[in-house]
Amino acid sequence: MMRLDRRAARLLSIAAIAVAIVAAKAPTPTYEVYAIRYATIPAFRASGLIAGADTSRRLDIAMMVWLLTVSDGRKVLVDAGFHRDDFVQRWHPTGFVAPSEAVARAGVRPDEITDLIISHIHWDHLDGLDLFPKARVWIQREEFDYYLDSAGTVKNRSIDAGDAKMLAQAAREGRVMLIDGDAKEIIPGITVYTGGKHTFGSQFATVHATAGTIVVASDNMYLYENLARHVPIAQTLDSASNLRTQERMVTLASDPRLIVPGHDSQVFVRFPTPGNGVARIQ
């Protein structure tokens, strides 16, 4: 009996090593990355985006989410946008459709989204969480714990009370995956990094894509202008941290043109296909 036990143990050990070798050799998935526009906020103050900008300057900003698809069937969304009527009435966006409807333009049903990466807890990035009911939700643990508790009680005012309750409910359902810190590959081919303190624990993502390594900056970089002029975003808890994050993004991306800002309408000019509010980053 002892000999059989030892032989079985050796076979199990060999099998485990073989599995590890196969896993190590498995290629990194290659994603297609799309910026998807679901609304525009017209005449937004540039000084709310670019530190030190002329207070009279205005520009139209794109409201976006980012879709990452891969051949194994995984469909990942970075940020969820907003859709509640009180936000629509307050901000008067033009061309507004629910983010779920905008994602459908790219050929993906909302219930097909497998994973939802939340860059930070602001309303225009979190409020649409309930539109993607089957998705696992990835957020930095620091971000979650700083802004709300497990009951959805707001601890710091930057998070909307309704959004806090919705996020807490998703956590109770076991859908929320709390990320502990920087440079974590949360899904094969997708790594998240702690960001430039737009919020307490904001994050951005890199994606192994057909075009190379793409950086989905979200609000850690509002506009291409932030990067081109090396100017921090206007809304950050730490301007120096934001500039360091911009510098880091340049080192992480295969090419600076593959750094996708959070609200720049020029994304759809630089990447015009396939169109209809959908831009393939390539």
C-alpha positions in Angstrom: 0.0 0.0 0.0 2.8 2.4 0.9 4.5 1.7 -2.5 1.3 2.5 -4.3 0.8 5.7 -2.3 4.3 6.8 -3.2 3.9 5.9 -6.8 0.6 7.8 -7.0 2.2 10.8 -5.3 5.0 10.8 -7.9 2.5 10.6 -10.7 0.5 13.5 -9.3 3.7 15.5 -8.9 4.7 14.8 -12.5 1.2 15.7 -13.7 1.3 19.0 -11.8 4.7 19.9 -13.3 3.4 19.1 -16.8 0.4 21.3 -16.2 2.6 24.1 -15.0 4.9 23.8 -18.1 1.9 23.9 -20.4 0.5 27.0 -18.6 3.9 28.7 -18.8 4.0 28.1 -22.5 0.5 29.3 -23.1 0.6 32.4 -25.3 -0.7 35.7 -23.9 -4.1 36.4 -25.3 -4.2 39.1 -28.0 -7.2 41.6 -27.7 -9.0 43.9 -30.0 -9.5 47.2 -28.2 -12.3 49.7 -29.0 -13.2 53.1 -27.6 -17.0 53.4 -27.6 -18.7 56.8 -27.3 -22.1 56.9 -25.7 -22.5 60.7 -25.3 -20.9 64.1 -25.6 -20.9 66.9 -23.0 -20.6 70.1 -25.0 -18.7 73.3 -24.0 -17.0 71.8 -21.0 -14.5 74.1 -19.3 -10.9 73.2 -20.3 -9.8 74.4 -16.8 -11.6 71.4 -15.4 -9.4 69.0 -17.4 -6.0 70.7 -17.8 -4.3 72.3 -14.8 -3.8 76.0 -15.4 -5.9 76.2 -18.6 -7.6 79.4 -19.7 -10.9 79.5 -17.7 -12.8 80.9 -20.7 -11.7 78.0 -23.0 -14.4 75.4 -23.7 -14.4 72.1 -25.6 -16.8 69.2 -26.3 -15.7 66.1 -24.4 -16.5 62.5 -25.3 -18.0 60.2 -22.8 -16.5 56.7 -23.4 -16.2 53.2 -22.3 -13.5 50.8 -23.7 -14.3 47.3 -25.0 -11.6 44.6 -25.0 -12.4 41.4 -26.9 -10.4 38.2 -27.5 -11.0 35.0 -29.4 -11.6 32.8 -26.3 -15.0 34.6 -25.8 -14.0 36.9 -23.0 -15.4 40.4 -23.4 -14.0 43.0 -21.0 -15.3 46.5 -20.5 -13.2 49.3 -18.9 -15.6 51.5 -17.1 -19.4 51.5 -17.2 -20.4 55.0 -18.1 -23.6 56.5 -16.7 -27.3 56.2 -17.5 -29.4 57.4 -14.6 -31.8 60.2 -15.6 -30.7 62.6 -12.8 -27.2 62.6 -14.3 -28.6 63.1 -17.9 -30.8 66.0 -16.7 -27.9 67.6 -14.8 -25.3 67.5 -17.6 -27.4 67.7 -20.7 -25.3 65.4 -22.9 -25.8 65.3 -26.6 -26.1 62.1 -28.6 -26.7 60.2 -25.4 -27.5 56.5 -25.5 -27.1 54.1 -22.6 -23.6 52.6 -22.5 -25.1 49.2 -22.9 -26.7 50.3 -26.2 -23.4 51.9 -27.3 -21.6 48.6 -26.6 -24.2 46.8 -28.7 -23.1 48.9 -31.7 -19.8 47.0 -31.5 -21.7 43.7 -31.7 -21.6 42.8 -28.0 -24.7 42.3 -25.9 -24.5 43.7 -22.4 -25.1 40.3 -20.8 -22.0 39.0 -22.8 -19.6 41.3 -20.8 -17.7 38.9 -18.7 -15.5 41.4 -16.8 -15.9 45.1 -15.9 -12.8 47.0 -14.8 -13.7 50.2 -12.9 -10.9 52.8 -13.1 -12.5 54.9 -10.3 -15.7 55.6 -8.5 -16.9 58.8 -10.2 -20.5 58.7 -11.5 -19.6 58.8 -15.2 -17.4 55.7 -14.9 -19.4 53.6 -12.3 -23.1 54.4 -12.7 -23.7 52.0 -15.6 -22.5 49.0 -13.5 -26.0 47.6 -13.4 -26.3 47.5 -17.2 -23.8 44.6 -17.3 -25.4 42.1 -14.8 -23.2 39.1 -15.5 -19.8 40.8 -15.3 -17.2 40.4 -12.6 -16.3 43.9 -11.3 -12.6 44.7 -10.8 -11.7 47.7 -8.6 -8.8 48.6 -6.4 -9.3 47.6 -2.8 -8.0 51.0 -1.6 -10.6 52.7 -3.8 -13.5 50.6 -2.5 -12.6 50.9 1.1 -11.9 54.6 1.0 -15.2 55.6 -0.5 -17.8 53.2 0.9 -18.3 50.4 3.4 -19.8 47.0 2.8 -23.4 48.3 3.4 -22.9 51.0 0.7 -22.6 53.8 3.1 -20.7 56.7 1.6 -17.5 57.5 3.5 -16.1 60.2 1.2 -18.3 62.4 -0.9 -16.8 61.8 -4.3 -18.9 58.7 -4.8 -22.6 59.1 -5.6 -24.8 57.5 -2.9 -26.8 55.5 -5.4 -23.7 54.2 -7.1 -22.2 53.3 -3.7 -25.2 51.1 -2.8 -25.1 49.5 -6.3 -21.4 48.6 -5.9 -21.9 47.3 -2.4 -24.8 45.1 -3.7 -22.5 43.7 -6.4 -19.9 42.9 -3.7 -22.6 41.1 -1.6 -23.4 39.0 -4.7 -19.7 38.0 -4.9 -19.2 39.8 -8.2 -16.6 42.4 -7.0 -12.9 41.4 -7.2 -10.8 43.7 -5.0 -7.3 44.3 -6.4 -4.4 44.7 -4.0 -2.1 47.3 -5.5 0.0 48.0 -8.5 1.0 46.1 -11.6 -1.4 43.2 -11.2 -2.3 41.0 -14.2 -6.0 40.5 -13.3 -6.9 38.7 -16.5 -4.5 37.1 -18.9 -3.2 39.9 -21.2 -4.7 42.7 -19.0 -2.7 44.4 -16.2 -3.8 47.2 -14.0 -1.7 49.9 -12.4 -2.4 52.4 -9.6 -3.0 55.7 -11.2 -2.2 59.4 -10.8 -4.5 60.0 -7.8 -7.5 61.3 -9.8 -9.3 59.6 -6.9 -7.8 57.9 -3.9 -7.2 54.6 -5.6 -7.8 55.2 -9.3 -6.2 52.8 -11.7 -5.5 52.4 -15.4 -5.0 49.3 -17.6 -2.6 47.9 -20.2 -3.8 45.5 -22.8 -1.8 43.0 -24.9 -3.4 43.8 -28.3 -2.9 43.3 -32.0 -1.4 46.8 -32.2 1.0 46.2 -29.3 0.6 47.2 -25.7 -2.3 49.7 -25.4 -2.8 51.9 -22.3 -6.4 52.6 -21.4 -5.8 55.7 -19.3 -9.3 56.6 -18.4 -9.3 59.8 -16.3 -5.7 59.4 -15.3 -5.2 61.4 -18.5 -8.2 63.3 -19.7 -6.9 64.6 -23.1 -4.0 64.0 -25.5 -3.0 67.6 -24.6 -2.2 66.5 -21.0 0.5 64.1 -22.4 1.7 66.4 -25.2 2.3 69.3 -22.9 3.1 67.2 -19.9 0.5 69.0 -17.9 -1.4 67.3 -15.0 -5.1 66.8 -15.1 -7.0 69.5 -13.2 -8.8 67.1 -10.9 -6.2 65.2 -9.0 -5.3 64.7 -5.4 -1.6 64.9 -6.3 -0.4 66.7 -9.4 3.1 65.3 -9.2 1.7 61.7 -9.0 -0.4 62.4 -12.1 2.7 63.6 -14.0 4.6 60.5 -12.9 1.7 58.3 -14.1 1.8 60.0 -17.5 5.5 59.3 -17.8 4.9 55.7 -16.8 2.3 55.2 -19.4 4.8 56.2 -22.1 7.1 53.5 -20.9 4.3 50.9 -20.8 2.7 51.6 -24.2 4.3 50.1 -27.4 3.9 53.6 -28.9 2.6 56.9 -27.3 -0.2 57.0 -29.9 -1.6 53.8 -28.1 -2.3 55.7 -24.9 -6.0 56.3 -24.9 -7.2 59.3 -22.9 -10.5 59.4 -20.9 -12.5 62.1 -22.6 -10.8 63.3 -25.8 -13.0 63.5 -28.9 -9.9 63.3 -31.0 -9.8 59.5 -30.3 -12.5 59.2 -32.9 -10.6 61.3 -35.4 -7.3 59.5 -34.9 -9.0 56.1 -35.1 -12.0 56.6 -37.4 -12.9 53.0 -38.1 -15.3 51.3 -37.9 -17.3 54.5 -37.1 -20.7 55.2 -35.6 -19.1 56.1 -32.2 -16.8 53.1 -32.2 -13.0 53.5 -32.7 -10.7 50.5 -33.0 -7.4 51.3 -31.4 -4.8 50.0 -33.9 
